[in-house]
Amino acid sequence: MAVLVLQCVQNFSLTHWLWEAVSGRALQALQAVGRLMGWSQPSPLERWFSWYGANQTKFAFWLLYSAALCDDLGLPNYKTLARRAWKGVCKTLQRWKAAPVRLT
């Protein structure tokens, strides 16, 4: 049920409208470049856009499902895993004497 609500909310948001406008223009530009270069098949980026559009609901479902499963089993959530990974990146950069970006 949450995935259906999420899908409906996404379709009526300003971000979705902007994404549709930008991605539509980008795909038109890619098609124009492809025609100029003589490509007969769609570019990999066009195929990715079409795949993502067709599978967005499935992706949202599995993301929410896995987050709920981690919560039920007491496993770390995605935010915690991302913070742990970022701390590892920062420690590696410090060992290399590079300036890490700090999260606040």
ZIMOGI-V409615 format. One record per residue. N is the residue number from 1. RES is the residue in three letters. SS is DSSP state (H for helix, E for strand, L for the rest). PSI is psi in whole degrees, -180 to 180 (* if undefined). D_CENTER is the distance of its C-alpha to the mean C-alpha in whole Angstrom. Layout:
N|RES|SS|PSI|D_CENTER + N|RES|SS|PSI|D_CENTER
//
This chain:
1|MET|L|-39|21 + 2|ALA|H|-33|19 + 3|VAL|H|-40|16 + 4|LEU|H|-42|18 + 5|VAL|H|-43|19 + 6|LEU|H|-42|15 + 7|GLN|H|-42|15 + 8|CYS|H|-42|18 + 9|VAL|H|-39|17 + 10|GLN|H|-36|14 + 11|ASN|H|-17|16 + 12|PHE|L|24|19 + 13|SER|L|156|17 + 14|LEU|H|-38|17 + 15|THR|H|-42|14 + 16|HIS|H|-44|13 + 17|TRP|H|-42|17 + 18|LEU|H|-42|16 + 19|TRP|H|-44|12 + 20|GLU|H|-42|15 + 21|ALA|H|-46|17 + 22|VAL|H|-46|15 + 23|SER|H|-34|14 + 24|GLY|H|-44|17 + 25|ARG|H|-40|19 + 26|ALA|H|-42|17 + 27|LEU|H|-37|18 + 28|GLN|H|-42|21 + 29|ALA|H|-42|22 + 30|LEU|H|-40|20 + 31|GLN|H|-39|23 + 32|ALA|H|-43|25 + 33|VAL|H|-41|25 + 34|GLY|H|-40|25 + 35|ARG|H|-38|28 + 36|LEU|H|-35|30 + 37|MET|H|-5|29 + 38|GLY|L|21|30 + 39|TRP|L|132|27 + 40|SER|L|-21|28 + 41|GLN|L|156|25 + 42|PRO|L|149|21 + 43|SER|L|162|19 + 44|PRO|H|-34|17 + 45|LEU|H|-40|14 + 46|GLU|H|-42|16 + 47|ARG|H|-38|15 + 48|TRP|H|-45|12 + 49|PHE|H|-45|11 + 50|SER|H|-38|14 + 51|TRP|H|-46|13 + 52|TYR|H|-42|9 + 53|GLY|H|-38|12 + 54|ALA|H|-26|14 + 55|ASN|H|11|12 + 56|GLN|H|-41|10 + 57|THR|H|-41|13 + 58|LYS|H|-42|13 + 59|PHE|H|-45|10 + 60|ALA|H|-42|10 + 61|PHE|H|-51|14 + 62|TRP|H|-31|13 + 63|LEU|H|-48|11 + 64|LEU|H|-40|14 + 65|TYR|H|-46|17 + 66|SER|H|-34|16 + 67|ALA|H|-42|16 + 68|ALA|H|-38|19 + 69|LEU|H|-44|21 + 70|CYS|H|-39|20 + 71|ASP|H|-43|22 + 72|ASP|H|-36|24 + 73|LEU|H|-5|25 + 74|GLY|L|21|25 + 75|LEU|L|158|23 + 76|PRO|L|142|20 + 77|ASN|L|178|17 + 78|TYR|H|-36|14 + 79|LYS|H|-44|15 + 80|THR|H|-43|18 + 81|LEU|H|-39|17 + 82|ALA|H|-40|15 + 83|ARG|H|-42|18 + 84|ARG|H|-42|20 + 85|ALA|H|-41|18 + 86|TRP|H|-40|18 + 87|LYS|H|-39|22 + 88|GLY|H|-40|22 + 89|VAL|H|-43|21 + 90|CYS|H|-42|23 + 91|LYS|H|-39|26 + 92|THR|H|-43|25 + 93|LEU|H|-36|25 + 94|GLN|H|-37|28 + 95|ARG|H|-33|30 + 96|TRP|L|0|30 + 97|LYS|L|33|31 + 98|ALA|L|153|28 + 99|ALA|L|114|27 + 100|PRO|L|158|24 + 101|VAL|L|127|22 + 102|ARG|L|138|23 + 103|LEU|L|138|20 + 104|THR|L|*|23
//
